Amino acid sequence: MGSFLTLEGRPLNAFSSKEHLTMSQVINDLKVEASHDEQAIDIDPVAEKRLIRKIDLYLMPSAFVLYLFSYVDRSNIGLAKIAGMEDDLNLSSNQYYIAVVIWVIGYTIGAVPSNMILARTRPSIFIPVITFGWGSMAALIGIVQNQSQLIALRFFLGIFEAGFSVAIAHSIPSQPAVIFLISTWYRKGEQSKRFIIFLTAGILSGAFGSVVAGAITSTLDGVHGIRGWRWLFIVEGVATAGISLIVHWTLLDYPHASRGLTTEEQDLAQKRMVQDGGAEYVADSGQSILSAFLKASCDWRTWLLVPAYMSILGALAISYFYPTLVDGMGYDATAAQYMTAPIYLVSLGVALPVCYFADQRPHLRGKFLVANLLVGMVFFALTAGIQNYKARYVFLCFINMTIWTGNALGLSFSTTALASVDRDVRAIMLAMMNGVAALAQLYGSALFPAEDGPEYLVAFSVFAGTFAVGAVFYGLADFLFKRYPYEGRRG
């Protein structure tokens, strides 16, 4: 009797034992395919589109506004420096460096514990609380009288921002909380667009934040006897604290339980993520935080993503010094603040279409990322070798473009790779990736001592090298993650 079951056009009984094909394997494969087919049938595309619009309406504006203020509060120290803070506090080049990198140390210490707490609490409560905390720290920097007070407040600013932002001193635009939430609510093919929309807040804050800083420091300087750079911290910090009181009502929690979604919408939100290869929600997995931490720490994927992401976050340190670099081209302090804006606007014009294109082809996201880093490497090398100021300014625009595009692609690449991981473990893995990688800010910020200006040959050469290393690590990760995917992950 001939076989009526076939695989790849061959009857099952035609496979030899050497090919390791068993009937049970075939049946299991068929069951898996049937299971995914059933899940696809269960999802109404019209209802799903309506749900995505609702998620976007709640989550993305909240994340955008919070990141806007987060980025401003961590990066305004660079603008305050050229507005008189360095002279008023008698800061040397090394002392300013310490004030910059202490934020990274605070962030690194707080990143993993914060995400461990986040995974077991309601984001709509936890995030507003830490937002109020970092807004308060930022405002208090406006009244510091010496370096010690500045360092202490910058440290606690990093601790509070660790729960939301995972970035690098000034530019660590990867926020563990938001990275985690986006990977919880959106499919793999939907994430890059959301990440770049989210990161657009950082780009716009860099562009318009410099304009606002120029306006504040020039118009409020001397009002009530307070220097303009102090007003910069006070105004922006108080604004952040005020925003924290609003976002509690707009932030989403998790697909299985979130204010603003009906029971049917919650079910659909969970179902589509499971269908996409995500981990299914379990009310009580019985897993301790320590167990989740150990699983995340012992996973080789974590330690492949860390050095890869370090290459991007280390380069983001240059954002702290854009005002200084532009100032070195001959502009006065206020003009240098304004001239920083175009550097960010160029990034926005390129990053949005690239990330949209990457979402249409998520399987090529790793290759886009590698290509982006190689382009960035070239522009860093050109900036190191060319001393013409106009040409360097143009190169800075392209450098910033590759940094921000790389950051969005790097985040979506990582969350896609970890999509099927248990929620607690994934939260810790993402926090570790961001927190440990943020240490790259320590060397990144150290590469711009005043005595190396205005050329900063060493800094640009080092960043060219780190982008090359990052391209190698992401290329390796892209290959290995496809070769050894998490069990149960599809695509």
C-alpha positions in Angstrom: 0.0 0.0 0.0 1.4 3.3 -1.0 1.8 6.1 1.5 -0.8 8.9 1.4 1.2 11.2 3.7 4.0 13.2 2.1 6.6 15.7 3.3 8.5 17.9 0.9 6.9 15.9 -2.0 8.2 12.6 -0.7 6.2 9.8 1.1 7.0 9.5 4.8 8.2 6.0 4.4 10.8 7.2 1.9 12.8 8.9 4.7 15.7 6.9 6.1 16.5 6.7 9.8 19.7 8.6 9.0 17.5 11.6 8.2 16.2 11.5 11.8 12.6 11.8 10.7 10.0 10.1 13.0 6.2 10.1 12.8 6.0 11.8 16.1 8.1 14.7 14.9 5.9 15.1 11.8 2.8 15.0 13.9 4.2 17.6 16.4 5.2 19.8 13.5 1.7 19.5 12.0 0.2 20.4 15.4 2.3 23.4 15.8 1.4 24.7 12.3 -2.3 24.0 13.0 -2.1 25.8 16.3 -0.7 28.9 14.6 -3.2 28.7 11.8 -6.0 28.6 14.4 -4.6 31.6 16.1 -4.4 33.5 12.8 -8.1 32.7 12.1 -9.1 33.9 15.6 -7.9 37.4 15.0 -10.2 39.8 13.2 -7.9 42.2 11.2 -10.4 45.0 11.5 -10.6 44.6 15.3 -6.8 44.4 15.4 -6.3 47.6 13.5 -8.7 49.3 15.8 -6.9 48.0 18.8 -3.5 49.1 17.5 -4.8 52.6 17.0 -6.1 52.6 20.6 -2.8 51.4 22.0 -0.9 54.0 19.9 -3.3 56.7 21.3 -2.6 55.8 24.9 1.0 54.6 24.9 3.0 56.5 22.3 2.1 60.1 23.3 2.8 59.3 26.9 6.1 57.7 26.1 7.0 60.5 23.7 6.4 63.3 26.2 8.2 61.5 29.0 11.2 60.8 26.9 11.3 64.4 25.7 11.6 65.6 29.3 13.9 62.8 30.3 16.3 63.6 27.5 16.2 67.3 28.3 16.8 66.8 32.0 19.8 64.6 31.5 21.4 66.6 28.7 20.9 70.2 29.6 24.1 70.1 31.6 26.0 70.4 28.3 24.0 73.6 27.4 24.4 74.9 31.0 28.2 74.4 30.7 28.6 77.0 27.9 26.1 79.3 29.6 28.3 79.9 32.6 27.9 76.9 34.9 31.5 75.9 34.5 32.8 79.3 35.5 30.3 79.9 38.3 31.1 76.5 40.0 34.8 76.7 39.1 34.7 73.3 37.4 37.8 72.0 35.7 37.6 69.7 32.6 37.9 66.6 34.8 35.3 67.8 37.3 32.8 68.4 34.5 33.5 64.9 33.2 32.8 63.5 36.7 29.5 65.4 36.8 28.5 64.0 33.4 29.4 60.3 34.0 28.1 60.1 37.6 24.7 60.0 35.9 25.7 56.9 34.1 26.8 55.2 37.4 23.6 56.0 39.1 21.7 54.8 36.0 23.7 51.5 35.8 23.1 50.8 39.5 19.3 51.5 39.2 18.6 49.9 35.8 18.1 46.3 36.7 16.4 46.7 40.0 14.0 49.2 38.5 13.0 46.9 35.6 12.6 44.0 38.1 10.2 46.2 40.0 8.5 47.3 36.8 7.8 43.8 35.7 5.8 43.2 38.9 4.0 46.5 39.3 1.8 48.7 37.3 3.7 51.0 34.8 0.9 53.6 35.2 2.0 54.1 38.8 5.7 53.2 38.8 6.7 55.5 35.9 4.9 58.7 37.1 6.6 58.2 40.6 10.1 58.0 39.2 9.3 60.8 36.7 8.5 63.1 39.7 11.7 62.0 41.3 14.0 62.9 38.4 12.1 66.1 37.7 12.8 67.1 41.3 16.5 66.2 41.1 16.8 68.2 37.9 15.2 71.3 39.4 17.4 71.2 42.5 20.5 71.3 40.3 19.5 74.9 39.6 20.5 75.8 43.2 23.8 73.9 43.7 26.7 75.9 45.0 29.6 73.5 44.4 30.8 70.4 42.5 29.9 68.0 45.3 26.2 69.0 45.3 26.1 68.8 41.5 27.6 65.3 41.5 25.2 64.1 44.2 22.1 65.4 42.4 23.3 64.0 39.1 23.8 60.6 40.7 20.2 60.5 42.0 19.0 61.8 38.7 20.5 58.7 37.1 18.9 56.5 39.8 15.4 57.8 39.1 15.8 57.9 35.3 17.1 54.3 35.3 13.5 53.1 35.6 12.5 54.9 32.5 15.5 55.7 30.4 18.2 53.5 29.5 20.6 55.7 27.8 23.9 57.2 28.0 24.7 60.1 29.8 22.8 62.6 27.8 21.9 60.3 25.2 21.2 57.0 26.5 18.0 56.8 24.6 17.1 53.4 25.4 14.6 53.3 28.2 14.2 50.0 29.9 10.7 50.7 30.9 9.6 51.9 27.4 11.6 49.2 25.6 9.9 46.6 27.8 6.4 48.1 27.2 6.8 48.4 23.5 7.9 44.8 23.2 4.9 43.8 25.4 2.3 45.6 23.2 3.6 45.4 19.7 4.4 42.7 17.2 8.0 42.4 15.9 7.0 44.0 12.6 5.5 47.0 14.4 8.3 47.9 16.7 10.9 49.8 14.7 8.4 52.5 13.7 7.3 52.9 17.4 10.9 53.0 18.6 11.8 55.8 16.2 8.6 57.7 17.0 9.5 57.4 20.6 13.2 58.3 20.0 12.0 61.2 17.9 11.3 62.9 21.3 15.1 62.7 22.0 15.9 64.0 18.6 13.5 66.9 18.9 14.6 67.6 22.4 18.1 67.9 21.2 17.0 70.2 18.4 14.4 72.4 20.1 15.9 71.9 23.6 18.9 73.8 22.5 16.6 76.6 21.1 14.6 76.7 24.4 17.9 76.7 26.4 19.2 79.6 24.4 15.9 81.5 25.1 15.9 80.7 28.8 19.5 81.4 29.5 19.5 84.7 27.6 16.1 86.1 28.7 16.0 85.0 32.3 19.7 85.6 33.1 19.7 87.8 36.2 16.0 87.6 36.9 15.6 87.7 40.7 19.4 87.6 40.9 19.5 84.1 39.4 21.9 83.1 36.6 20.4 81.9 33.3 21.8 78.4 33.5 20.2 78.0 36.9 16.9 79.0 35.5 17.4 76.3 32.8 17.5 73.5 35.3 14.7 75.0 37.5 12.2 75.6 34.6 12.7 72.3 32.9 12.8 70.2 36.1 9.6 71.7 37.5 7.9 71.1 34.1 8.9 67.4 34.3 7.5 67.0 37.8 4.2 68.5 36.6 4.0 66.1 33.7 4.3 63.2 36.0 1.0 64.1 37.6 -0.7 63.7 34.2 0.7 60.6 32.6 -0.7 58.3 35.3 -4.1 58.6 33.6 -2.7 58.0 30.1 -0.1 55.2 30.4 -1.1 51.6 29.7 -0.1 48.7 31.9 -0.1 45.2 30.4 -2.3 43.5 27.7 -3.9 41.2 30.3 -5.0 44.1 32.5 -4.9 47.7 31.4 -7.2 50.6 32.2 -8.9 51.9 29.0 -9.2 48.5 27.2 -12.3 46.3 27.2 -12.1 42.6 28.2 -12.3 41.7 24.5 -9.5 44.1 23.6 -7.3 42.7 26.4 -7.9 39.2 25.1 -7.1 40.3 21.5 -3.9 42.1 22.7 -2.7 39.0 24.4 -3.6 36.7 21.5 -1.8 38.7 18.9 1.4 38.8 20.9 1.3 35.0 21.5 0.7 34.5 17.8 3.8 36.7 17.0 6.0 34.4 19.1 5.8 36.3 22.4 5.6 34.7 25.8 2.1 34.1 27.0 1.1 35.8 30.2 1.0 33.6 33.3 -0.7 35.1 36.3 1.7 33.4 38.7 4.6 31.6 37.2 6.0 30.7 40.6 9.4 32.2 39.5 11.3 34.4 42.0 13.0 37.6 41.0 16.3 35.9 41.8 15.6 33.0 39.5 14.6 35.4 36.7 17.8 37.4 37.3 20.0 34.3 37.2 18.3 33.1 33.9 18.9 36.5 32.3 22.5 36.6 33.6 23.4 33.2 32.3 21.9 33.6 28.8 24.6 34.0 26.2 22.3 36.3 24.2 22.5 38.9 26.9 26.2 39.1 26.7 26.2 39.3 22.9 23.8 42.2 22.9 25.7 44.1 25.7 28.9 44.9 23.7 26.9 45.4 20.5 24.7 48.0 22.1 27.8 49.5 23.9 29.1 50.7 20.5 26.0 52.8 20.0 25.6 54.1 23.5 29.3 55.0 23.8 29.0 57.1 20.7 25.9 58.9 22.1 28.3 60.5 24.5 29.1 63.0 21.8 25.7 64.6 22.3 27.0 66.0 25.5 29.6 67.9 23.6 27.8 69.1 20.5 27.4 72.6 22.0 31.2 72.5 22.9 32.1 71.3 19.4 30.0 74.0 17.7 31.3 76.6 20.1 34.8 75.7 19.0 33.8 76.6 15.4 33.8 80.3 16.5 30.2 80.9 17.5 29.3 82.6 20.8 27.5 80.6 23.5 23.9 81.4 22.5 24.6 80.9 18.8 26.3 77.6 19.6 23.1 76.5 21.4 21.0 77.4 18.4 23.4 75.8 15.9 23.0 72.4 17.6 19.4 72.1 16.4 20.1 71.2 12.7 22.3 68.3 13.8 19.2 66.7 15.3 16.8 67.6 12.6 18.8 65.9 9.9 18.8 62.8 12.0 15.0 62.8 12.1 14.6 63.2 8.4 16.7 60.0 7.8 15.8 57.8 10.8 12.0 57.8 10.2 12.0 56.3 6.7 14.8 53.9 7.4 13.1 52.5 10.5 9.7 52.3 8.6 11.5 50.3 5.8 13.1 48.0 8.4 9.7 47.2 9.9 8.4 46.1 6.5 11.4 43.6 6.4 12.1 42.6 10.0 14.2 39.7 8.9 16.6 42.2 7.4 16.8 44.4 10.4 20.1 43.1 11.6 21.7 43.8 8.1 20.3 47.3 8.1 21.8 47.8 11.5 25.3 46.6 10.4 25.2 48.8 7.3 24.2 51.8 9.4 27.1 51.3 11.8 29.5 51.0 8.9 28.3 54.3 7.4 28.7 55.9 10.9 32.2 54.5 11.1 33.1 56.2 7.8 31.8 59.6 8.9 33.6 59.4 12.3 36.8 58.7 10.4 36.3 61.6 8.0 35.6 64.0 10.9 38.9 62.9 12.5 40.8 63.5 9.3 39.3 66.7 8.1 39.8 70.0 10.0 37.6 72.3 7.9 34.9 73.5 10.3 32.1 73.7 7.7 32.8 70.2 6.5 33.0 68.9 10.1 29.6 70.5 10.9 28.1 68.6 8.0 29.8 65.4 9.2 28.4 65.9 12.7 24.9 65.9 11.2 25.5 62.6 9.5 27.1 61.1 12.6 24.1 62.0 14.6 21.9 60.4 11.9 23.7 57.1 12.2 23.7 57.2 16.0 19.9 57.7 16.3 19.0 55.3 13.5 21.3 52.7 15.0 19.7 53.2 18.4 16.2 52.6 17.1 17.2 49.6 15.0 19.3 48.2 17.9 16.4 48.3 20.3 13.9 46.7 17.9 16.5 44.1 17.0 16.9 43.2 20.6 13.3 43.1 21.6 12.5 40.9 18.5 15.2 38.5 19.5 13.9 38.2 23.0 10.2 38.3 22.1 9.4 34.8 23.4 11.2 35.1 26.7 9.3 35.0 29.9 8.2 38.6 30.9 10.3 38.8 34.1 13.4 37.4 32.4 13.0 39.6 29.4 12.6 42.7 31.5 15.9 41.9 33.3 17.7 41.0 30.1 16.8 44.3 28.4 17.7 46.3 31.6 21.1 44.5 31.7 21.7 45.2 28.1 21.0 48.9 28.5 22.5 49.3 32.0 25.8 47.6 31.4 26.1 49.1 27.9 25.6 52.5 29.4 29.0 52.1 31.1 30.3 52.9 27.6 29.4 56.5 28.5 32.3 56.5 30.9 34.9 56.3 28.1 32.7 58.2 25.7 32.6 61.3 27.9 36.3 61.0 28.8 37.3 61.5 25.1 36.6 65.2 25.0 39.1 66.9 27.4 39.4 70.6 26.8 43.1 70.3 25.9 42.1 68.1 22.8 39.8 70.8 21.4 38.7 71.9 19.0 39.9 68.9 16.8 39.3 66.0 19.2 41.1 63.7 16.9 41.3 60.8 19.5 37.6 61.0 20.2 36.4 60.7 16.6 39.0 58.0 15.9 37.9 55.9 18.9 34.2 56.2 17.9 35.1 55.1 14.3 36.7 52.0 15.8 33.8 51.2 18.2 31.3 51.5 15.4 33.3 48.9 13.4 33.3 46.6 16.5 29.6 47.1 16.9 29.0 46.1 13.3 30.8 42.9 13.9 28.9 42.1 17.1 25.5 42.8 15.5 26.4 40.8 12.4 27.3 37.9 14.7 24.1 38.3 16.7 22.0 38.4 13.6 23.5 35.1 12.4 23.4 33.3 15.8 19.9 34.4 16.7 18.6 33.0 13.5 20.7 29.9 13.8 19.7 29.3 17.5 16.3 30.9 18.1 14.5 30.7 21.4 12.3 27.6 21.5 8.8 28.5 20.4 9.8 31.6 18.6 8.7 31.9 15.0 10.0 34.1 12.2 
